[in-house]
Every structure is written in structure tokens, then in C-alpha cells.
Amino acid sequence: MTSKPHTDEVYKEKRKPKNPIKFGITLNDEQKLAKAEILQNDVVAIKGKAGSGKTMLAVQTGLDQLFNREVEKLIIARPYVTAGEDIGFLPGGVDDKLSYLTSPIYNIMYDLVGKPKTEKLVNDGAVIVAPFGFLRGNTFSNCYVMIDEAQNATMKQTELMIGRLGLNSKMVFCGDMSQCDLRNKKDSGFDFFLKLEIEVPKVKVLHLEKNHRHNVVDPVLNVFSTYRD
């Protein structure tokens, strides 16, 4: 006797779009492989130099999950290092103060799905973009959570954020230690994912190598890296 699928599973399957989701940016082979790894794991750290497309990949994957009804919300957070996550020092209203954090993400979403669709998702509460500190105290269930500029999150912040992961959720951290803005880079929790990957199932560290910006970016960054070393 064959058991019937759970009612929630049937409902979820019916709600899925019949056709594949089309985005304004096509992933390359490296990013497609990385996306497959994100979908197979629960906590993922994406490492890559400036211009490697790690944030775009993570946002595209989150939108794909959202549109396919795999999750109910896409939550994107960024550590606010400059002002210690206290936005009161910046001029203007709340929207002006948050634009430093939100505009890079919104620009990526505009490229992926267009401005009208992005604004609707945000207004409907399906997509939330917020400073890292604003999400404390939440449990993320049925969510795709993306932490951008994760190299600027301390070890304790990284631990607390992962501890908020609820059922049917994923958490993706994007970062590059060469862009760490913490006064003491050793405080960052980003490199700790290499240890977590070894000791915890469903935790994965991915590396993106291909540059998606001007051809001069890679050689310039290599010179800077050699100078720092």
C-alpha cells in the first residue's frame, strides 16, 4: 500500500511555478555548481575576492527559493561596522541611514528581477534587508537568510546568528577576509567556517574564483594582497 503525500507537501507542490524562474543575470558554470551546493546544505560560507559574484549568487539562490515556495521569506543582513551598528550617527531619516546597507542589495535585485518586482517583494514583507543587529532575537523558520559582508561579523555575532536558524531554513554567509573592516581581524568569525565544515554535517565552504568586474581588478587586487603579505 502506497502512502499518500502529506497535505502540506501537496499544497506546496501545487503552489510552485510551472515554468523555470527567469532572472536578468545568468549564472556561469562556477556559480551554478556553487548554487547546487547551497541547495544541498544548511549553512554555507561563500568566499571570494571583490567582483567574484558571491553576493549576486547568494541573492539569486534566495530569490529562486522564494519564488519556488521553498521558503516564505528572504532575509538579507549586513553587519554595520563603521558605526558599530548604531545608525544614529548618520544624517537623515531611517531610510537615509539604512541606504548604506540596503542599496547594494537592492541594486543586485533590480538586475535580477527588476525594480517594480523588487519593490513589491519588499513592500509585501517577502524580502527583508536590514542591519545585522536588527535581527537579534528572531528565530528564522521557513526562511533563506543571507549574511553579506560576513567577514565583518565577529565570532560571537556569527555564533548568535547561526543559533537563530529555525526549521526549513538555510543560512548563507558571503565574505572576503581581505575586505575585513574590523579593527582586529582575528575577531572575525568568517574563517571559522573552515573548522565547522570539518566537524558539522551540512555545513559547506565554497570558493568563487572568476572575476565579474573589469579585467584590471584581479591583477590590482593581487598586487595589494602581495603588498599586505
Secondary structure, 3 states (H helix, E strand, C coil): CCCCCCHHHHHHHHHCCCCCCCCCCCCCHHHHHHHHHHHHCCEEEEEECCCCCHHHHHHHHHHHHHHCCCCCEEEEEECCCCCCCCHHHCCCCHHHHHHHHHHHHHHHHHHHHCHHHHHHHHHCCCEEEEEHHHHCCCCECCEEEEECCHHHCEHHHHHHHHCCECCCCEEEEEECHHHCCCCCHHHECHHHHHHHHHHCCCEEEEEECCCCCCCCHHHHHHHHHHHHC
